[in-house]
Amino acid sequence: MHHLDWLEDAATRRRARAALKWSVVLTLALYLVPFGALLAYPLLLLSTLFHELGHGVAAMLTGGSFESLAIFADGSGVARHSGGGGHLAHGLTAAGGLLGPAVVAAIAFAAGRSRRGARTLLGVIAIALVVALTLVVRNPFGIVFTIAVAGAAAWLAVRGSDATAQLGCVFLATQLALSVFSRADYLFTDTAVTGAGTMPSDTAQMAQALGGTYWLWGLACGAFSLVTLAAGVAWFLRVLREPRRPR
């Protein structure tokens, strides 16, 4: 390995370690400091946003259309979609919301390995949210929150330092990964109470479309999320290994 390459790799490892360390510190602080729950409120909304986007993206990938998205102040959300016919398409669309946060978290961990990866992913997220704002986000609360997230992602991608961009990317990954566990009870319920009313839960919709029981699909989605997260974290940790220094 060339000496300059080794130095650049060393800088990358330092930024990655710092991003992971501060992501953990900030996350723990939310649970320990007074009013931590209030400070964590936007992170709850963040997981809801990616959950609902997961439904919409899954609907489009299975041949349907993503019609609207709403985020409510109580932390709930609703994505409305149509088309894509067939039980399999309906089941996959329902699963998209449950798996979306884990998939994005794994991608963010992988991207957070480097400054270029972090900036690229944050820029893609900003652009995707602007598109969502233009086409599907409908309620005022959801519009304001999505604008805030898109603006933060865009600033980190374009104006933030290398270390700040990597921190933002890894912090996003950490929060979405934690949401898989903190909201895991939703996997094992047959109803969902949202700002738009009570409706069948995602796992109940999967059971209606694909057969089986809602708790069985909850176990399947939970296992898939864990495997996906493990792959993303393992890929991130690879960059922290110290290569041999060139002579």
Phi and psi in degrees as a GROMACS rama.xvg file:
@    title "Ramachandran Plot"
@    xaxis  label "Phi"
@    yaxis  label "Psi"
@TYPE xy
-65.1841  146.575  HIS-2
-58.2225  -42.8605  HIS-3
-65.9628  -37.7378  LEU-4
-62.6531  -41.3261  ASP-5
-62.9521  -41.5725  TRP-6
-64.0298  -40.9962  LEU-7
-65.5684  -40.5241  GLU-8
-63.2255  -37.3081  ASP-9
-64.7007  -41.1785  ALA-10
-64.5745  -39.8874  ALA-11
-61.3814  -43.6021  THR-12
-64.2167  -40.2793  ARG-13
-61.8897  -45.567  ARG-14
-64.4382  -40.1967  ARG-15
-65.0331  -43.6239  ALA-16
-61.6196  -45.199  ARG-17
-63.1037  -40.4878  ALA-18
-62.2047  -43.9222  ALA-19
-66.6267  -44.0784  LEU-20
-61.0992  -48.781  LYS-21
-71.298  -30.127  TRP-22
-62.6276  -42.4737  SER-23
-67.9559  -43.5867  VAL-24
-61.47  -46.9411  VAL-25
-64.1895  -38.736  LEU-26
-65.5453  -45.193  THR-27
-63.1151  -36.5004  LEU-28
-61.692  -34.3573  ALA-29
-63.4685  -26.5147  LEU-30
-92.6767  -14.7783  TYR-31
-107.996  -33.0857  LEU-32
-81.4878  154.554  VAL-33
-58.6448  144.059  PRO-34
62.9782  21.196  PHE-35
-60.7953  -37.0079  GLY-36
-62.513  -36.9128  ALA-37
-67.3303  -40.3476  LEU-38
-67.2241  -29.702  LEU-39
-82.3222  -7.84025  ALA-40
-55.3012  -45.6297  TYR-41
-60.8828  -28.4158  PRO-42
-71.7614  -32.547  LEU-43
-62.5195  -44.8662  LEU-44
-64.4648  -34.5623  LEU-45
-62.4309  -44.8308  LEU-46
-65.3889  -35.9117  SER-47
-63.9907  -42.0184  THR-48
-58.741  -48.1606  LEU-49
-71.6747  -28.9877  PHE-50
-61.8511  -50.3671  HIS-51
-69.3874  -36.5736  GLU-52
-62.6866  -34.0789  LEU-53
-60.4326  -40.7726  GLY-54
-60.7262  -47.6362  HIS-55
-64.0415  -44.1204  GLY-56
-64.1771  -42.3879  VAL-57
-62.032  -38.7239  ALA-58
-61.3995  -44.2874  ALA-59
-67.6879  -39.0131  MET-60
-67.373  -24.0341  LEU-61
-98.2857  15.2301  THR-62
93.75  5.09678  GLY-63
-96.7054  -164.911  GLY-64
-128.996  146.121  SER-65
-98.203  109.93  PHE-66
-93.4676  -44.766  GLU-67
-160.175  158.841  SER-68
-139.06  135.698  LEU-69
-132.499  135.712  ALA-70
-115.71  131.87  ILE-71
-109.759  158.086  PHE-72
-64.5854  -20.3791  ALA-73
-81.9456  2.94508  ASP-74
93.8699  -2.15564  GLY-75
-91.6946  171.879  SER-76
-158.561  164.775  GLY-77
-142.303  130.571  VAL-78
-113.385  125.816  ALA-79
-105.666  134.615  ARG-80
-146.714  166.04  HIS-81
-151.594  168.862  SER-82
77.2005  -166.138  GLY-83
79.2306  -1.45558  GLY-84
10.6988  162.662  GLY-85
91.5114  147.488  GLY-86
-66.2193  -38.2218  HIS-87
-63.4751  -44.6418  LEU-88
-61.1851  -41.6899  ALA-89
-64.5398  -42.4754  HIS-90
-65.0844  -41.7413  GLY-91
-67.1337  -35.6208  LEU-92
-65.3756  -41.5473  THR-93
-63.5546  -38.1356  ALA-94
-70.5206  -27.2936  ALA-95
-55.6741  -37.6811  GLY-96
-70.324  -36.1208  GLY-97
-71.7985  -34.6973  LEU-98
-92.6808  -19.1137  LEU-99
-53.9322  -52.4613  GLY-100
-58.9753  -39.1726  PRO-101
-67.3385  -40.7968  ALA-102
-64.4404  -45.8549  VAL-103
-64.9857  -38.591  VAL-104
-61.9499  -44.2951  ALA-105
-62.6825  -43.3871  ALA-106
-63.2845  -40.7648  ILE-107
-66.9411  -37.7667  ALA-108
-61.8527  -44.8125  PHE-109
-64.1322  -42.5224  ALA-110
-68.5004  -32.3242  ALA-111
-70.4268  -3.11429  GLY-112
-63.8249  -27.9913  ARG-113
-138.822  160.478  SER-114
-65.5079  -40.5335  ARG-115
-66.1602  -43.4224  ARG-116
-62.5017  -43.5369  GLY-117
-63.0977  -47.3209  ALA-118
-63.3611  -40.8641  ARG-119
-62.9046  -47.7519  THR-120
-64.2159  -44.0759  LEU-121
-62.5162  -37.7127  LEU-122
-65.8064  -41.2853  GLY-123
-62.6253  -42.6914  VAL-124
-61.9155  -44.2837  ILE-125
-59.8685  -45.8825  ALA-126
-65.0975  -42.9637  ILE-127
-62.2894  -38.2175  ALA-128
-71.2504  -34.4122  LEU-129
-64.2093  -41.5301  VAL-130
-61.6878  -43.9633  VAL-131
-61.9225  -40.9227  ALA-132
-59.922  -40.6624  LEU-133
-70.1967  -36.7691  THR-134
-105.456  -35.5704  LEU-135
-130.436  -26.6446  VAL-136
-71.1113  125.589  VAL-137
-117.842  -37.9054  ARG-138
-86.9375  150.306  ASN-139
-56.4813  -43.8211  PRO-140
-62.0884  -44.3492  PHE-141
-63.3739  -37.5543  GLY-142
-63.6438  -47.398  ILE-143
-61.8366  -45.1426  VAL-144
-67.2051  -42.251  PHE-145
-65.3069  -37.547  THR-146
-60.5787  -42.6265  ILE-147
-62.4242  -44.775  ALA-148
-67.2257  -43.9466  VAL-149
-61.2611  -42.0062  ALA-150
-64.2113  -42.4334  GLY-151
-64.6418  -43.5351  ALA-152
-63.9534  -41.5717  ALA-153
-65.1485  -42.5762  ALA-154
-62.9538  -44.9842  TRP-155
-62.3263  -39.4475  LEU-156
-69.0184  -35.8144  ALA-157
-103.882  -40.8003  VAL-158
-108.57  -22.1902  ARG-159
-69.4965  154.611  GLY-160
-68.3276  168.052  SER-161
-57.2907  -45.3811  ASP-162
-65.2267  -40.6186  ALA-163
-67.1839  -40.1172  THR-164
-63.4956  -43.8287  ALA-165
-66.3729  -38.853  GLN-166
-61.3343  -46.0137  LEU-167
-60.5669  -41.1257  GLY-168
-66.8739  -46.0632  CYS-169
-71.3081  -34.9422  VAL-170
-64.4701  -41.7586  PHE-171
-58.808  -46.2932  LEU-172
-59.5826  -43.5177  ALA-173
-62.8993  -44.2368  THR-174
-68.1564  -41.0676  GLN-175
-68.3274  -35.0633  LEU-176
-64.511  -43.6042  ALA-177
-64.8874  -33.0069  LEU-178
-64.5501  -26.8268  SER-179
-61.4222  -34.5861  VAL-180
-90.6223  -43.0039  PHE-181
-66.9728  -24.8603  SER-182
-113.614  23.1297  ARG-183
-65.7698  -23.6932  ALA-184
-60.9096  -25.3469  ASP-185
-65.9546  -23.4065  TYR-186
-66.4187  -22.2266  LEU-187
-120.067  38.7164  PHE-188
-132.538  150.527  THR-189
-98.9864  -0.669286  ASP-190
-133.245  155.599  THR-191
-129.846  127.457  ALA-192
-99.9429  117.115  VAL-193
-126.26  173.853  THR-194
-65.122  -13.0827  GLY-195
-100.953  4.9701  ALA-196
116.659  -179.811  GLY-197
-91.0983  135.771  THR-198
-148.186  168.576  MET-199
-60.9178  142.049  PRO-200
-69.3123  169.493  SER-201
-61.7765  -42.4219  ASP-202
-69.3418  -32.1814  THR-203
-66.2779  -38.6257  ALA-204
-66.1156  -36.3364  GLN-205
-64.0461  -41.3713  MET-206
-64.2434  -40.6624  ALA-207
-63.4872  -37.347  GLN-208
-83.145  -36.761  ALA-209
-113.632  -7.68592  LEU-210
89.5053  177.628  GLY-211
82.2835  -163.271  GLY-212
-117.901  158.105  THR-213
-63.3757  -35.1686  TYR-214
-71.9331  -29.6092  TRP-215
-67.3763  -42.0536  LEU-216
-69.9673  -29.6807  TRP-217
-62.8632  -42.785  GLY-218
-63.3906  -41.6921  LEU-219
-64.4086  -45.015  ALA-220
-66.7005  -39.139  CYS-221
-63.4313  -42.5415  GLY-222
-64.9646  -42.292  ALA-223
-62.1773  -42.3159  PHE-224
-62.6725  -42.1231  SER-225
-64.354  -43.0642  LEU-226
-63.9563  -42.3085  VAL-227
-63.185  -45.1199  THR-228
-63.6435  -41.7956  LEU-229
-60.3496  -40.0755  ALA-230
-64.8375  -43.1895  ALA-231
-64.8176  -43.3981  GLY-232
-65.929  -41.6764  VAL-233
-61.9628  -40.5197  ALA-234
-65.424  -38.8485  TRP-235
-64.3279  -44.0379  PHE-236
-67.8741  -20.9945  LEU-237
-60.8253  -32.9864  ARG-238
-71.8752  -16.6045  VAL-239
-83.0255  -9.98479  LEU-240
-70.1108  138.948  ARG-241
-85.9882  115.699  GLU-242
-75.8964  165.783  PRO-243
-68.3131  135.494  ARG-244
-73.4049  135.616  ARG-245
-66.0289  148.239  PRO-246
